[in-house]
């Protein structure tokens, strides 16, 4: 092919980790037991409240969730392009207000923040009221579920904690599995 005939191919973005290389690419622990729960996310609650409160009520502190989709009265998200300063691997954008929107599909992880509080990390695809498809990191404490319950499939992760901790390779806090399960 001549140069003019070469198809325009998008290249994947390259993320350069600013910290020291860690040869262990994936930290994982197996859950010796797990529960599978179908959760109905309550209308009028924030996504955070609708996940954390009912799961805490049945003793689930760490979990993986699949959100099957539904309407939100308020949906806010951000995206994470590479950090222009190079100090961290990414830098979240300012919140993007999608207003009333429909979450097409989402995945969330329930763990603990740096302060030991419940943390819900969620990524999703959404459709705005104008019909545009968007996606990114969902701001769960700002998103309000619409008038109908939303179904979520939950798999508890038992026998370890998912704890947010500073990662020296990326220079951002990440959820990491920890063997020392605390019952505080």
N, C-alpha and C positions, 0 to 999 in steps of 0.2 A: 504494500500500500504506500502510496505517496503521502507526504505529510498532511496535505489538505484532506485526504480521505480517512485519516485516523479518527476513529470515534472519540468523542469527548468522554473520558471516564473520570468519575469522581474518585478522589483518593481519600482513604480514611484519614481522620485527623490523627496526628501524632501527639501523644501526651508524654511529656518528659517529666519524670518524677524528680523533684528538686533535692530530695534527701538521699541518704546512703542506700544503695541497692540491698534488698533483702532477697536472698535466693529462694526463700520459702514463699511461693506465689499465693498459695491459698492456705489459710489456717482453718482447720475444720475439726469438729468433734462430732461423734455419733451420739444420737439421743437413744438411750437404752429403752425408753418407752415414749409414747406420744399419744395424744388424743386428737381425734378429728371432730371438729365442731362446725355446724352450720350456724353462723351468727347473723342475726337480723339487725342491721345498723339502723338505729332509731331516728325517725324524722325529727328535724328541729335541733338535733345535737350537732356539735362539731364532729368531724370525722375522728379526731383524737378521743373525745369523750365516748363516742359510740363504740370504739374498739377497746379502750383501756378499762372502763368501768365494768362492763359485763364479763370480760375475761378475768379481771381481778376477782370478781365475785365467784368464779369457779376455779380459782387458784392457778390461772395461767399467767405467767410473768414474761415468758419468752415464746414467740410464735412466728410462724410464717403465714401470711394471709393472701388469698386471692380474692379481690373485690370484683364481683361479677358485673358491675355497672349499674348506674342509676342517676337520677337527677339531683342536682345540688342547687340550692338557692344562692349560695355564694361559693365560688371555687377560685382559689388562689394557688399559684404555682410559681416556680422559678426554674431557670435552666442553669447549667454549670459548664460554661466554656472554660478553656484553659486560663489560668491566672496570668494576666498580662505582666504582673510584676515578677513572675517566676518564683515567688516565695512558697507557693503551694501548687499542687497539681491542678486544682480548679479554683474558681471563685464564683460563688453563687451570684446571680443577677439580683436586682431589686425584685420584690414581689410583682407578679403580673396578675392583674385582676381579670379573670375570665367572666365574672358576673354569674348570672344563671347559666349553668352549663350541664352537660351530660358526661359522666365518666363512662367511657366505653369499656375500659378494663384497667385494673390496677393490681399492683403487687405491693404488699407492705410487710415490714418486719417490726415486731414488737420486741424491745429490749430495754436497757437502762441507759440513761444519759450519764454524762461525766459526773453529775451531782447525785446519781443514784435514783433519779425520778424516772417514771415510765417515759419511753421515747418511741414514737411511731415514725418510721422512715418509709415513705411511700413514693413510688413512681407510677405514673398512669398516663394513659391516652385519654383525651377529652375532646368533646365536640362543643364548640361555642354556640350561643344562640344564633349567630350568623351562619352556622354550618361549617365553620373552619375547624379542621383537625389540628390539635395542639398536643403537647405532651411535655412532661418534665417531672421535677421534684415537687410533690404536692405538699402544701403548707397545711398540715392536718389540723392544727389548732385554729386556723382561720376559716376552714371550709365548713359550711353548714349544709347538712343533708336536707333535701327537698321534702315534699309532702308524702312520699311513699318510702317505706323501708327499702334498704339496699342489702342484698345478700352477699355474704362473704364466707369463704371456706377457710377454716383455720386448722393448722396443724401445730399443736403445741410442741415446743422443743424442751424436753425435760432432762434433768441430770446435769445441766450446765446453764450458765447465764450468757446472754448476749449483752456485753458491756461496751459502751462507747469509750474509746481510749485513743489517745494521741498516737498517730502513726508517723514515725520519723521519716519514712520514705516519701510519703505524699504530703506531709506537713498539714494534715487535716485529721480531725477525730473521725474514727470509723467504728462501726459495731464489730466487736471481736468476741469469739467464743472464749469463755473462761470456765475452767473446771470447778472453781471454788464457789459452788452455789450457796448463796446466803439466803436465809429465810427471814430477813428483816422486814 
